Amino acid sequence: MRAGTLRHAVTIQNQTKTPDGIGGYSEEWVDLYTDARAAIWPKKMVEASETGRTVATITHNIRVRYFPDVDETCRVLFGTREFEIKSILNWEERDRYLDLICEEKL
């Protein structure tokens, strides 16, 4: 893949648990990689009715360079948009690129 196709800058975040001091914890998102280069293209859109309103879910394929610690608990930010990672494919099993199958709810 040519580097020119990775034209979007995204942030990959991981959710961490921080102790709150009284025996519990709070969950917050922490940046793993900022300004990671990515190619983003939509795959399909599904509309469903939930409690009287229509909710649209768009599935995207996001291709990034290989990062060893990215998993399904992470999320991808692109501007103000949030993508929840559903599955990860190691492109050609060569540790060069990852295809992230993500969902964005509108």
Buried (B, 14 or more C-beta within 10 A) or exposed (E): EEEEEBEBEBBBBBEEEEEEEEEEEEEEBEEBBEEBBBBBEEEEEEEEEEEEEEEEBBBBBBBBBEBEEBEEEBBBBBEEBBBBBEEBEEBEEEEEBBBBBBBBEE
